[in-house]
Amino acid sequence: MTAVPAEEERPGRSGPREQVVAAVGLLDRPLTSYYLVLGCSMLLLTLGLTMVLSASSVKQLQETGSAYTLFQKQAIWVAIGLPGMWFASRMPVKTIRSLAYPLLLLSIVALVLVLVPGLGRTAGGATRWISLGPIQIQPSEPAKLGLVLWGADLLARKERLGQLTEWRPLLVPLLPGAGLLVLLVMLGNDLGTTLVLLTIFLALLWVVGAPGRLFIGIAGLVCLLVSILIVVEPYRMQRLTGFLDPSGNQLTSNYQGRQGLFAVASGGWFGTGLGEGRAKWDYLPHAETDFIFAIVGEEFGLVGTLVVLGLFGLLAYAGLRIARRVKDPFTRLAAAGATAWLVVQAIVNIGAVIGVLPITGIPLPLVSYGGSALIPTLIVLGVLLAFAKREPGARQALAARGPGPVSRALSWLGLARR
């Protein structure tokens, strides 16, 4: 008699081990980073639009008579930001690099205008916005992109010239330039953005291979600066003491944090359901901006929060993969700086909501309401997509894939390049 092969030995069938090996093998493909950045960005953006509508509907219905007011504004920002992301993803690295100095200069000028009486707008203890009629612009958001591109360009030039072995050429003019941005943001009492700018600065030094003693010294100065900023401002001290003493006054300094925790905790495993949360009924302040993650936790439960964390984790992996695989020093530095910006900002926001970090008032990238933060974030993600095309084998893989949906649409309209 002929022996019948065991289930795992039959041809065409694969066991769990082979499936795991095949799944891991997908990460070695040339376009892995490209599709991870694109997929995570679109999923987070879609979630953000949904949660902005859910989190703001009750308040906007009370104030404007329409539950869709902020959702419609956010949709307009998305409609502006997505073409910006697409154009950035199509730009050559040389063109992206040429924008570094103009963008940094414009950011500095705009940050100065924020401090001009009559132009700058103060809210929540911080002066962050320029009021231009019905439109409000937050210059500190594009300043993050300006620092990433300018710092990467500067250090790449110094690396090519072999000027990174001594501390003085390494830090000048990077330290004064970053210090000027930080100073202007500090003058507006915006601690959250200050932390993100300092994170970008430290990430650039780390990737470029700054000496250990120098890096530790700069990191120590950053910690000292942040401590001084907290001590000199009473409302920051209240937030810090509230964080250190969660059982303190539940109606003043600890109110927002406690309501955020209540919202997350009430979601359970699978949440109360989309739109069914109770925290947005005037219990949780700034539910659509700084504390939108609490609404995610309440309406989608632990599963929803883990999905958000997983998407940011995959985005971090993709950004660091780009930085590791590209050959050009500017691309490597800019990819690392952009990834540090997005991931650390997400960590600080989520950490504040779940009570493991003090509240700083910075938005959750791609999810929180606000066009000033959303558009630069989409553009920097487009820059990461452009960098992902520089990975080994990526251009050949894209060429073999054929034209994308945008190119096919342009061809159908007769607008494609010949």
DRENKOLNU-286046 format. One record per residue (C-alpha): residue number from 0; x, y, z. Coordinates in Angstrom, 1 decimal, m for minus. Layout:
BEGIN
<node resi="NUM" c1="X" c2="Y" c3="Z"/>
...
***
This chain:
BEGIN
<node resi="0" c1="0.0" c2="0.0" c3="0.0"/>
<node resi="1" c1="1.1" c2="3.6" c3="m0.7"/>
<node resi="2" c1="1.6" c2="5.6" c3="2.4"/>
<node resi="3" c1="m0.6" c2="8.7" c3="2.6"/>
<node resi="4" c1="1.5" c2="11.8" c3="3.3"/>
<node resi="5" c1="0.9" c2="13.6" c3="6.6"/>
<node resi="6" c1="m1.2" c2="16.8" c3="6.5"/>
<node resi="7" c1="1.9" c2="18.9" c3="6.9"/>
<node resi="8" c1="3.8" c2="17.1" c3="4.2"/>
<node resi="9" c1="1.3" c2="17.4" c3="1.4"/>
<node resi="10" c1="2.5" c2="19.5" c3="m1.5"/>
<node resi="11" c1="1.0" c2="23.0" c3="m1.7"/>
<node resi="12" c1="0.2" c2="23.2" c3="2.0"/>
<node resi="13" c1="2.3" c2="25.3" c3="4.4"/>
<node resi="14" c1="2.5" c2="25.1" c3="8.1"/>
<node resi="15" c1="2.6" c2="27.9" c3="10.6"/>
<node resi="16" c1="6.3" c2="28.2" c3="10.5"/>
<node resi="17" c1="6.4" c2="28.6" c3="6.7"/>
<node resi="18" c1="3.6" c2="31.2" c3="6.9"/>
<node resi="19" c1="5.5" c2="33.2" c3="9.5"/>
<node resi="20" c1="8.7" c2="33.1" c3="7.4"/>
<node resi="21" c1="6.7" c2="34.2" c3="4.4"/>
<node resi="22" c1="5.2" c2="37.1" c3="6.4"/>
<node resi="23" c1="8.6" c2="38.2" c3="7.6"/>
<node resi="24" c1="9.9" c2="38.0" c3="4.1"/>
<node resi="25" c1="7.4" c2="40.7" c3="3.1"/>
<node resi="26" c1="9.4" c2="43.2" c3="5.2"/>
<node resi="27" c1="12.4" c2="42.7" c3="3.0"/>
<node resi="28" c1="10.7" c2="43.9" c3="m0.2"/>
<node resi="29" c1="12.0" c2="47.2" c3="m1.7"/>
<node resi="30" c1="8.6" c2="49.0" c3="m1.3"/>
<node resi="31" c1="7.8" c2="47.8" c3="2.2"/>
<node resi="32" c1="8.6" c2="51.2" c3="3.7"/>
<node resi="33" c1="6.7" c2="53.1" c3="1.0"/>
<node resi="34" c1="3.5" c2="51.1" c3="1.5"/>
<node resi="35" c1="3.8" c2="51.1" c3="5.3"/>
<node resi="36" c1="4.1" c2="54.9" c3="5.4"/>
<node resi="37" c1="1.2" c2="55.3" c3="2.9"/>
<node resi="38" c1="m1.1" c2="52.8" c3="4.5"/>
<node resi="39" c1="m0.6" c2="53.9" c3="8.1"/>
<node resi="40" c1="m1.0" c2="57.6" c3="7.1"/>
<node resi="41" c1="m4.3" c2="56.9" c3="5.3"/>
<node resi="42" c1="m5.7" c2="54.7" c3="8.1"/>
<node resi="43" c1="m4.8" c2="57.3" c3="10.8"/>
<node resi="44" c1="m6.2" c2="60.1" c3="8.6"/>
<node resi="45" c1="m9.5" c2="58.3" c3="8.1"/>
<node resi="46" c1="m9.7" c2="57.5" c3="11.8"/>
<node resi="47" c1="m9.0" c2="61.2" c3="12.6"/>
<node resi="48" c1="m11.8" c2="62.5" c3="10.4"/>
<node resi="49" c1="m14.2" c2="60.0" c3="12.0"/>
<node resi="50" c1="m13.1" c2="60.8" c3="15.5"/>
<node resi="51" c1="m13.2" c2="64.6" c3="14.9"/>
<node resi="52" c1="m16.8" c2="64.3" c3="13.9"/>
<node resi="53" c1="m17.7" c2="62.1" c3="16.9"/>
<node resi="54" c1="m15.7" c2="64.1" c3="19.5"/>
<node resi="55" c1="m16.9" c2="67.6" c3="18.3"/>
<node resi="56" c1="m20.5" c2="66.9" c3="17.3"/>
<node resi="57" c1="m22.2" c2="67.6" c3="20.6"/>
<node resi="58" c1="m20.4" c2="70.8" c3="21.3"/>
<node resi="59" c1="m20.7" c2="72.1" c3="17.8"/>
<node resi="60" c1="m24.4" c2="71.3" c3="17.7"/>
<node resi="61" c1="m24.8" c2="73.4" c3="20.9"/>
<node resi="62" c1="m22.7" c2="76.3" c3="19.6"/>
<node resi="63" c1="m23.4" c2="76.5" c3="15.9"/>
<node resi="64" c1="m26.6" c2="74.4" c3="15.4"/>
<node resi="65" c1="m24.7" c2="71.9" c3="13.2"/>
<node resi="66" c1="m22.8" c2="68.8" c3="14.4"/>
<node resi="67" c1="m20.6" c2="68.9" c3="11.3"/>
<node resi="68" c1="m18.9" c2="72.3" c3="11.7"/>
<node resi="69" c1="m15.4" c2="71.2" c3="12.8"/>
<node resi="70" c1="m15.7" c2="68.0" c3="10.7"/>
<node resi="71" c1="m16.2" c2="70.1" c3="7.5"/>
<node resi="72" c1="m13.3" c2="72.3" c3="8.4"/>
<node resi="73" c1="m11.1" c2="69.3" c3="9.0"/>
<node resi="74" c1="m12.2" c2="67.8" c3="5.7"/>
<node resi="75" c1="m11.1" c2="71.0" c3="3.9"/>
<node resi="76" c1="m7.7" c2="70.8" c3="5.6"/>
<node resi="77" c1="m7.5" c2="67.2" c3="4.4"/>
<node resi="78" c1="m8.4" c2="68.2" c3="0.9"/>
<node resi="79" c1="m5.6" c2="70.8" c3="1.0"/>
<node resi="80" c1="m3.0" c2="68.5" c3="2.7"/>
<node resi="81" c1="m3.4" c2="65.4" c3="0.6"/>
<node resi="82" c1="m2.3" c2="67.1" c3="m2.7"/>
<node resi="83" c1="0.6" c2="68.6" c3="m0.7"/>
<node resi="84" c1="1.5" c2="65.1" c3="0.4"/>
<node resi="85" c1="1.3" c2="63.8" c3="m3.2"/>
<node resi="86" c1="3.4" c2="66.6" c3="m4.6"/>
<node resi="87" c1="6.0" c2="66.1" c3="m1.8"/>
<node resi="88" c1="6.2" c2="62.4" c3="m2.6"/>
<node resi="89" c1="6.9" c2="63.2" c3="m6.2"/>
<node resi="90" c1="9.7" c2="65.8" c3="m5.5"/>
<node resi="91" c1="13.3" c2="64.9" c3="m6.2"/>
<node resi="92" c1="15.4" c2="64.9" c3="m3.1"/>
<node resi="93" c1="17.4" c2="67.8" c3="m4.5"/>
<node resi="94" c1="14.2" c2="69.9" c3="m4.7"/>
<node resi="95" c1="13.2" c2="69.0" c3="m1.1"/>
<node resi="96" c1="16.7" c2="69.9" c3="0.1"/>
<node resi="97" c1="16.5" c2="73.3" c3="m1.7"/>
<node resi="98" c1="13.4" c2="74.2" c3="0.4"/>
<node resi="99" c1="15.2" c2="73.8" c3="3.7"/>
<node resi="100" c1="16.5" c2="77.4" c3="4.1"/>
<node resi="101" c1="13.5" c2="79.2" c3="2.7"/>
<node resi="102" c1="11.2" c2="77.2" c3="4.9"/>
<node resi="103" c1="13.3" c2="77.9" c3="8.0"/>
<node resi="104" c1="13.4" c2="81.6" c3="7.3"/>
<node resi="105" c1="9.7" c2="81.8" c3="6.8"/>
<node resi="106" c1="9.1" c2="79.9" c3="10.0"/>
<node resi="107" c1="11.3" c2="82.3" c3="12.0"/>
<node resi="108" c1="9.5" c2="85.4" c3="10.5"/>
<node resi="109" c1="6.1" c2="83.9" c3="11.2"/>
<node resi="110" c1="7.1" c2="83.0" c3="14.8"/>
<node resi="111" c1="8.2" c2="86.6" c3="15.3"/>
<node resi="112" c1="4.8" c2="87.8" c3="14.0"/>
<node resi="113" c1="3.1" c2="85.6" c3="16.6"/>
<node resi="114" c1="4.6" c2="87.8" c3="19.3"/>
<node resi="115" c1="3.4" c2="91.1" c3="17.7"/>
<node resi="116" c1="0.5" c2="92.5" c3="19.7"/>
<node resi="117" c1="m2.7" c2="92.4" c3="17.6"/>
<node resi="118" c1="m1.5" c2="89.6" c3="15.4"/>
<node resi="119" c1="m0.7" c2="86.8" c3="17.9"/>
<node resi="120" c1="m3.6" c2="85.0" c3="19.5"/>
<node resi="121" c1="m3.4" c2="83.5" c3="23.0"/>
<node resi="122" c1="m5.4" c2="80.6" c3="24.2"/>
<node resi="123" c1="m4.8" c2="78.0" c3="27.0"/>
<node resi="124" c1="m1.9" c2="80.0" c3="28.4"/>
<node resi="125" c1="0.1" c2="79.9" c3="25.1"/>
<node resi="126" c1="0.5" c2="82.4" c3="22.2"/>
<node resi="127" c1="0.7" c2="80.1" c3="19.2"/>
<node resi="128" c1="m1.5" c2="81.5" c3="16.4"/>
<node resi="129" c1="m1.6" c2="84.3" c3="13.9"/>
<node resi="130" c1="m5.1" c2="85.5" c3="13.3"/>
<node resi="131" c1="m5.8" c2="86.3" c3="9.7"/>
<node resi="132" c1="m9.5" c2="87.0" c3="9.7"/>
<node resi="133" c1="m11.4" c2="83.7" c3="10.0"/>
<node resi="134" c1="m8.1" c2="81.7" c3="9.5"/>
<node resi="135" c1="m5.7" c2="81.0" c3="12.3"/>
<node resi="136" c1="m2.2" c2="79.8" c3="11.5"/>
<node resi="137" c1="0.2" c2="78.1" c3="14.0"/>
<node resi="138" c1="3.7" c2="78.8" c3="12.6"/>
<node resi="139" c1="5.4" c2="76.4" c3="15.1"/>
<node resi="140" c1="4.1" c2="73.5" c3="13.1"/>
<node resi="141" c1="5.8" c2="74.2" c3="9.8"/>
<node resi="142" c1="8.8" c2="75.2" c3="11.9"/>
<node resi="143" c1="9.2" c2="71.5" c3="12.8"/>
<node resi="144" c1="9.5" c2="70.7" c3="9.1"/>
<node resi="145" c1="11.9" c2="73.6" c3="8.6"/>
<node resi="146" c1="14.2" c2="72.4" c3="11.4"/>
<node resi="147" c1="14.2" c2="68.8" c3="10.0"/>
<node resi="148" c1="15.2" c2="69.8" c3="6.5"/>
<node resi="149" c1="17.6" c2="72.5" c3="7.5"/>
<node resi="150" c1="19.3" c2="70.5" c3="10.2"/>
<node resi="151" c1="19.6" c2="67.5" c3="7.9"/>
<node resi="152" c1="21.0" c2="69.6" c3="5.0"/>
<node resi="153" c1="23.5" c2="71.3" c3="7.3"/>
<node resi="154" c1="24.8" c2="68.2" c3="8.9"/>
<node resi="155" c1="25.0" c2="66.3" c3="5.6"/>
<node resi="156" c1="27.2" c2="69.1" c3="4.2"/>
<node resi="157" c1="29.4" c2="69.0" c3="7.2"/>
<node resi="158" c1="29.7" c2="65.2" c3="7.0"/>
<node resi="159" c1="30.8" c2="65.4" c3="3.4"/>
<node resi="160" c1="33.5" c2="67.9" c3="4.4"/>
<node resi="161" c1="34.6" c2="65.8" c3="7.3"/>
<node resi="162" c1="33.7" c2="68.5" c3="9.9"/>
<node resi="163" c1="31.9" c2="66.3" c3="12.4"/>
<node resi="164" c1="34.8" c2="65.2" c3="14.5"/>
<node resi="165" c1="35.0" c2="68.3" c3="16.6"/>
<node resi="166" c1="32.2" c2="69.7" c3="18.7"/>
<node resi="167" c1="32.4" c2="73.3" c3="17.4"/>
<node resi="168" c1="31.8" c2="72.6" c3="13.7"/>
<node resi="169" c1="29.2" c2="70.0" c3="14.7"/>
<node resi="170" c1="27.1" c2="72.4" c3="16.7"/>
<node resi="171" c1="27.6" c2="75.7" c3="14.8"/>
<node resi="172" c1="25.3" c2="76.9" c3="13.4"/>
<node resi="173" c1="22.9" c2="74.0" c3="14.2"/>
<node resi="174" c1="22.7" c2="74.8" c3="17.9"/>
<node resi="175" c1="22.1" c2="78.6" c3="17.4"/>
<node resi="176" c1="19.5" c2="78.0" c3="14.7"/>
<node resi="177" c1="17.6" c2="75.4" c3="16.7"/>
<node resi="178" c1="18.0" c2="77.6" c3="19.8"/>
<node resi="179" c1="16.4" c2="80.6" c3="18.0"/>
<node resi="180" c1="13.4" c2="78.5" c3="17.0"/>
<node resi="181" c1="13.1" c2="77.1" c3="20.5"/>
<node resi="182" c1="13.4" c2="80.6" c3="22.0"/>
<node resi="183" c1="10.7" c2="82.1" c3="19.8"/>
<node resi="184" c1="8.3" c2="79.2" c3="20.6"/>
<node resi="185" c1="9.2" c2="79.5" c3="24.3"/>
<node resi="186" c1="8.3" c2="83.2" c3="24.3"/>
<node resi="187" c1="4.8" c2="82.1" c3="23.2"/>
<node resi="188" c1="4.7" c2="79.7" c3="26.3"/>
<node resi="189" c1="4.3" c2="76.6" c3="24.1"/>
<node resi="190" c1="6.1" c2="73.9" c3="26.0"/>
<node resi="191" c1="4.7" c2="71.0" c3="23.9"/>
<node resi="192" c1="6.2" c2="72.3" c3="20.6"/>
<node resi="193" c1="9.4" c2="73.2" c3="22.4"/>
<node resi="194" c1="9.8" c2="69.6" c3="23.4"/>
<node resi="195" c1="9.2" c2="68.4" c3="19.8"/>
<node resi="196" c1="11.8" c2="70.8" c3="18.4"/>
<node resi="197" c1="14.3" c2="69.7" c3="21.0"/>
<node resi="198" c1="13.6" c2="66.1" c3="20.1"/>
<node resi="199" c1="14.3" c2="66.8" c3="16.5"/>
<node resi="200" c1="17.5" c2="68.5" c3="17.4"/>
<node resi="201" c1="18.7" c2="65.6" c3="19.6"/>
<node resi="202" c1="17.6" c2="63.0" c3="16.9"/>
<node resi="203" c1="19.8" c2="64.7" c3="14.3"/>
<node resi="204" c1="22.8" c2="64.7" c3="16.7"/>
<node resi="205" c1="22.2" c2="61.1" c3="17.5"/>
<node resi="206" c1="21.9" c2="59.9" c3="13.8"/>
<node resi="207" c1="24.9" c2="61.9" c3="12.7"/>
<node resi="208" c1="27.0" c2="60.2" c3="15.4"/>
<node resi="209" c1="27.7" c2="63.0" c3="17.8"/>
<node resi="210" c1="30.3" c2="62.0" c3="20.5"/>
<node resi="211" c1="28.7" c2="60.4" c3="23.6"/>
<node resi="212" c1="29.9" c2="63.0" c3="26.0"/>
<node resi="213" c1="28.6" c2="65.8" c3="23.8"/>
<node resi="214" c1="25.3" c2="64.2" c3="23.3"/>
<node resi="215" c1="24.8" c2="63.5" c3="27.0"/>
<node resi="216" c1="25.8" c2="67.1" c3="27.8"/>
<node resi="217" c1="23.3" c2="68.6" c3="25.3"/>
<node resi="218" c1="20.6" c2="66.2" c3="26.6"/>
<node resi="219" c1="21.3" c2="67.4" c3="30.1"/>
<node resi="220" c1="21.0" c2="71.0" c3="29.0"/>
<node resi="221" c1="17.7" c2="70.2" c3="27.4"/>
<node resi="222" c1="16.4" c2="68.7" c3="30.6"/>
<node resi="223" c1="17.5" c2="71.7" c3="32.6"/>
<node resi="224" c1="15.8" c2="74.1" c3="30.1"/>
<node resi="225" c1="12.6" c2="72.1" c3="30.3"/>
<node resi="226" c1="12.7" c2="72.1" c3="34.1"/>
<node resi="227" c1="13.2" c2="75.9" c3="34.1"/>
<node resi="228" c1="10.3" c2="76.4" c3="31.7"/>
<node resi="229" c1="8.0" c2="74.4" c3="34.0"/>
<node resi="230" c1="9.1" c2="76.1" c3="37.2"/>
<node resi="231" c1="8.7" c2="79.7" c3="36.0"/>
<node resi="232" c1="5.1" c2="79.2" c3="34.7"/>
<node resi="233" c1="2.5" c2="78.6" c3="37.4"/>
<node resi="234" c1="0.0" c2="76.7" c3="35.2"/>
<node resi="235" c1="2.8" c2="74.3" c3="34.2"/>
<node resi="236" c1="3.7" c2="73.7" c3="37.8"/>
<node resi="237" c1="0.0" c2="73.0" c3="38.5"/>
<node resi="238" c1="0.0" c2="70.4" c3="35.7"/>
<node resi="239" c1="3.2" c2="68.8" c3="37.0"/>
<node resi="240" c1="2.0" c2="68.7" c3="40.6"/>
<node resi="241" c1="m1.4" c2="67.3" c3="39.3"/>
<node resi="242" c1="0.5" c2="64.6" c3="37.4"/>
<node resi="243" c1="2.6" c2="63.7" c3="40.5"/>
<node resi="244" c1="m0.4" c2="63.7" c3="42.7"/>
<node resi="245" c1="m3.3" c2="62.3" c3="40.7"/>
<node resi="246" c1="m5.5" c2="62.2" c3="43.8"/>
<node resi="247" c1="m5.3" c2="65.9" c3="44.2"/>
<node resi="248" c1="m8.0" c2="68.5" c3="43.3"/>
<node resi="249" c1="m10.3" c2="66.8" c3="40.8"/>
<node resi="250" c1="m12.1" c2="70.0" c3="39.8"/>
<node resi="251" c1="m9.1" c2="72.2" c3="38.9"/>
<node resi="252" c1="m5.6" c2="71.1" c3="37.9"/>
<node resi="253" c1="m6.5" c2="67.4" c3="37.7"/>
<node resi="254" c1="m9.9" c2="67.7" c3="36.0"/>
<node resi="255" c1="m8.9" c2="67.2" c3="32.4"/>
<node resi="256" c1="m6.6" c2="64.4" c3="33.1"/>
<node resi="257" c1="m9.1" c2="62.5" c3="35.3"/>
<node resi="258" c1="m11.9" c2="62.9" c3="32.8"/>
<node resi="259" c1="m9.6" c2="61.6" c3="30.1"/>
<node resi="260" c1="m8.8" c2="58.5" c3="32.2"/>
<node resi="261" c1="m12.5" c2="58.0" c3="33.0"/>
<node resi="262" c1="m13.2" c2="58.1" c3="29.2"/>
<node resi="263" c1="m10.5" c2="55.5" c3="28.4"/>
<node resi="264" c1="m11.5" c2="53.3" c3="31.3"/>
<node resi="265" c1="m15.2" c2="53.3" c3="30.4"/>
<node resi="266" c1="m14.5" c2="51.9" c3="27.0"/>
<node resi="267" c1="m13.6" c2="48.4" c3="28.2"/>
<node resi="268" c1="m12.4" c2="45.9" c3="25.7"/>
<node resi="269" c1="m14.5" c2="46.9" c3="22.6"/>
<node resi="270" c1="m15.8" c2="50.4" c3="23.5"/>
<node resi="271" c1="m19.2" c2="51.9" c3="23.8"/>
<node resi="272" c1="m19.6" c2="52.2" c3="20.0"/>
<node resi="273" c1="m18.9" c2="55.0" c3="17.5"/>
<node resi="274" c1="m20.7" c2="58.1" c3="18.5"/>
<node resi="275" c1="m21.9" c2="56.6" c3="21.8"/>
<node resi="276" c1="m19.3" c2="58.1" c3="24.1"/>
<node resi="277" c1="m20.4" c2="60.3" c3="27.0"/>
<node resi="278" c1="m17.1" c2="62.2" c3="27.7"/>
<node resi="279" c1="m17.8" c2="64.6" c3="24.8"/>
<node resi="280" c1="m21.0" c2="65.8" c3="26.5"/>
<node resi="281" c1="m19.2" c2="68.7" c3="28.2"/>
<node resi="282" c1="m17.2" c2="66.5" c3="30.5"/>
<node resi="283" c1="m13.9" c2="66.3" c3="28.7"/>
<node resi="284" c1="m12.3" c2="69.7" c3="27.6"/>
<node resi="285" c1="m10.6" c2="69.7" c3="24.2"/>
<node resi="286" c1="m12.0" c2="66.3" c3="23.3"/>
<node resi="287" c1="m11.4" c2="66.9" c3="19.5"/>
<node resi="288" c1="m7.8" c2="68.1" c3="19.9"/>
<node resi="289" c1="m5.4" c2="67.2" c3="22.7"/>
<node resi="290" c1="m7.6" c2="64.4" c3="24.2"/>
<node resi="291" c1="m9.0" c2="62.8" c3="21.1"/>
<node resi="292" c1="m7.2" c2="59.6" c3="22.0"/>
<node resi="293" c1="m9.5" c2="59.4" c3="25.1"/>
<node resi="294" c1="m12.5" c2="59.4" c3="22.8"/>
<node resi="295" c1="m10.9" c2="56.6" c3="20.7"/>
<node resi="296" c1="m10.5" c2="54.6" c3="23.9"/>
<node resi="297" c1="m14.1" c2="55.2" c3="25.1"/>
<node resi="298" c1="m15.8" c2="54.5" c3="21.8"/>
<node resi="299" c1="m13.5" c2="51.7" c3="20.4"/>
<node resi="300" c1="m12.2" c2="50.3" c3="23.7"/>
<node resi="301" c1="m8.8" c2="48.7" c3="24.3"/>
<node resi="302" c1="m8.8" c2="47.2" c3="20.8"/>
<node resi="303" c1="m9.1" c2="50.6" c3="19.2"/>
<node resi="304" c1="m6.3" c2="52.1" c3="21.2"/>
<node resi="305" c1="m4.0" c2="49.2" c3="20.4"/>
<node resi="306" c1="m4.8" c2="49.6" c3="16.7"/>
<node resi="307" c1="m3.7" c2="53.3" c3="17.0"/>
<node resi="308" c1="m0.6" c2="52.4" c3="18.9"/>
<node resi="309" c1="0.2" c2="49.7" c3="16.3"/>
<node resi="310" c1="m0.2" c2="52.1" c3="13.4"/>
<node resi="311" c1="2.2" c2="54.6" c3="15.0"/>
<node resi="312" c1="4.6" c2="51.7" c3="15.7"/>
<node resi="313" c1="4.5" c2="50.6" c3="12.1"/>
<node resi="314" c1="5.0" c2="54.2" c3="11.0"/>
<node resi="315" c1="8.1" c2="54.4" c3="13.3"/>
<node resi="316" c1="9.4" c2="51.2" c3="11.9"/>
<node resi="317" c1="9.0" c2="52.4" c3="8.3"/>
<node resi="318" c1="10.7" c2="55.7" c3="9.0"/>
<node resi="319" c1="13.6" c2="54.2" c3="10.7"/>
<node resi="320" c1="13.9" c2="51.5" c3="8.0"/>
<node resi="321" c1="14.1" c2="54.3" c3="5.4"/>
<node resi="322" c1="16.8" c2="56.1" c3="7.4"/>
<node resi="323" c1="18.8" c2="52.8" c3="7.7"/>
<node resi="324" c1="18.5" c2="51.7" c3="4.0"/>
<node resi="325" c1="19.1" c2="55.0" c3="2.1"/>
<node resi="326" c1="22.6" c2="55.9" c3="1.1"/>
<node resi="327" c1="22.4" c2="59.7" c3="0.9"/>
<node resi="328" c1="23.3" c2="61.4" c3="4.3"/>
<node resi="329" c1="20.7" c2="64.1" c3="3.9"/>
<node resi="330" c1="17.9" c2="61.6" c3="3.3"/>
<node resi="331" c1="19.0" c2="59.5" c3="6.2"/>
<node resi="332" c1="19.1" c2="62.4" c3="8.6"/>
<node resi="333" c1="15.8" c2="64.0" c3="7.4"/>
<node resi="334" c1="14.0" c2="60.6" c3="7.6"/>
<node resi="335" c1="15.2" c2="60.1" c3="11.2"/>
<node resi="336" c1="14.3" c2="63.6" c3="12.2"/>
<node resi="337" c1="10.8" c2="63.4" c3="10.7"/>
<node resi="338" c1="10.2" c2="60.0" c3="12.3"/>
<node resi="339" c1="11.3" c2="61.3" c3="15.7"/>
<node resi="340" c1="9.0" c2="64.3" c3="15.3"/>
<node resi="341" c1="5.9" c2="62.3" c3="14.5"/>
<node resi="342" c1="6.5" c2="59.4" c3="16.9"/>
<node resi="343" c1="7.6" c2="61.4" c3="20.0"/>
<node resi="344" c1="4.6" c2="63.8" c3="19.5"/>
<node resi="345" c1="2.3" c2="60.8" c3="19.4"/>
<node resi="346" c1="3.9" c2="59.3" c3="22.5"/>
<node resi="347" c1="3.7" c2="62.6" c3="24.5"/>
<node resi="348" c1="0.0" c2="63.1" c3="23.5"/>
<node resi="349" c1="m1.0" c2="59.5" c3="24.3"/>
<node resi="350" c1="1.1" c2="59.4" c3="27.5"/>
<node resi="351" c1="m0.7" c2="62.5" c3="28.7"/>
<node resi="352" c1="m4.1" c2="61.0" c3="28.0"/>
<node resi="353" c1="m3.4" c2="57.8" c3="29.9"/>
<node resi="354" c1="m1.7" c2="59.5" c3="32.8"/>
<node resi="355" c1="1.9" c2="58.4" c3="32.4"/>
<node resi="356" c1="3.2" c2="61.8" c3="31.2"/>
<node resi="357" c1="2.2" c2="65.4" c3="32.2"/>
<node resi="358" c1="m0.3" c2="67.2" c3="30.0"/>
<node resi="359" c1="1.5" c2="69.4" c3="27.4"/>
<node resi="360" c1="m1.2" c2="70.3" c3="25.0"/>
<node resi="361" c1="0.1" c2="69.0" c3="21.7"/>
<node resi="362" c1="m2.1" c2="67.2" c3="19.1"/>
<node resi="363" c1="m2.1" c2="63.6" c3="18.1"/>
<node resi="364" c1="m0.6" c2="63.5" c3="14.5"/>
<node resi="365" c1="m3.2" c2="62.9" c3="11.8"/>
<node resi="366" c1="m6.0" c2="62.3" c3="14.3"/>
<node resi="367" c1="m6.5" c2="65.5" c3="16.3"/>
<node resi="368" c1="m8.4" c2="68.5" c3="14.8"/>
<node resi="369" c1="m6.4" c2="71.4" c3="13.4"/>
<node resi="370" c1="m5.2" c2="72.3" c3="9.9"/>
<node resi="371" c1="m2.0" c2="74.0" c3="11.1"/>
<node resi="372" c1="m0.8" c2="70.7" c3="12.4"/>
<node resi="373" c1="m2.3" c2="68.4" c3="9.8"/>
<node resi="374" c1="m1.0" c2="70.0" c3="6.7"/>
<node resi="375" c1="2.8" c2="70.0" c3="7.7"/>
<node resi="376" c1="2.3" c2="66.5" c3="9.0"/>
<node resi="377" c1="0.9" c2="65.3" c3="5.6"/>
<node resi="378" c1="3.7" c2="67.1" c3="3.8"/>
<node resi="379" c1="6.4" c2="65.5" c3="5.9"/>
<node resi="380" c1="4.8" c2="62.1" c3="5.3"/>
<node resi="381" c1="5.0" c2="62.9" c3="1.6"/>
<node resi="382" c1="8.7" c2="63.6" c3="2.1"/>
<node resi="383" c1="9.1" c2="60.2" c3="3.7"/>
<node resi="384" c1="7.4" c2="58.6" c3="0.7"/>
<node resi="385" c1="9.8" c2="60.4" c3="m1.6"/>
<node resi="386" c1="12.7" c2="59.1" c3="0.5"/>
<node resi="387" c1="11.3" c2="55.6" c3="0.5"/>
<node resi="388" c1="11.6" c2="55.6" c3="m3.3"/>
<node resi="389" c1="15.4" c2="56.0" c3="m2.8"/>
<node resi="390" c1="15.7" c2="52.7" c3="m1.1"/>
<node resi="391" c1="17.6" c2="50.0" c3="m3.0"/>
<node resi="392" c1="15.4" c2="48.4" c3="m5.6"/>
<node resi="393" c1="12.5" c2="50.8" c3="m4.9"/>
<node resi="394" c1="12.6" c2="52.6" c3="m8.2"/>
<node resi="395" c1="12.7" c2="49.4" c3="m10.2"/>
<node resi="396" c1="9.8" c2="48.0" c3="m8.2"/>
<node resi="397" c1="7.7" c2="51.1" c3="m8.8"/>
<node resi="398" c1="8.5" c2="51.0" c3="m12.5"/>
<node resi="399" c1="7.4" c2="47.3" c3="m12.7"/>
<node resi="400" c1="4.2" c2="48.1" c3="m10.8"/>
<node resi="401" c1="3.0" c2="50.5" c3="m13.6"/>
<node resi="402" c1="1.2" c2="53.8" c3="m13.3"/>
<node resi="403" c1="m0.7" c2="54.5" c3="m10.1"/>
<node resi="404" c1="m4.3" c2="55.6" c3="m9.7"/>
<node resi="405" c1="m3.4" c2="59.3" c3="m9.9"/>
<node resi="406" c1="m1.4" c2="58.9" c3="m13.1"/>
<node resi="407" c1="m4.2" c2="56.8" c3="m14.6"/>
<node resi="408" c1="m6.7" c2="59.4" c3="m13.8"/>
<node resi="409" c1="m4.5" c2="62.2" c3="m15.3"/>
<node resi="410" c1="m4.1" c2="60.0" c3="m18.4"/>
<node resi="411" c1="m7.8" c2="59.5" c3="m18.7"/>
<node resi="412" c1="m8.2" c2="63.3" c3="m18.5"/>
<node resi="413" c1="m5.5" c2="63.8" c3="m21.1"/>
<node resi="414" c1="m3.2" c2="65.6" c3="m18.6"/>
<node resi="415" c1="m0.6" c2="62.9" c3="m18.2"/>
<node resi="416" c1="3.0" c2="63.8" c3="m19.0"/>
<node resi="417" c1="4.2" c2="62.4" c3="m22.3"/>
***
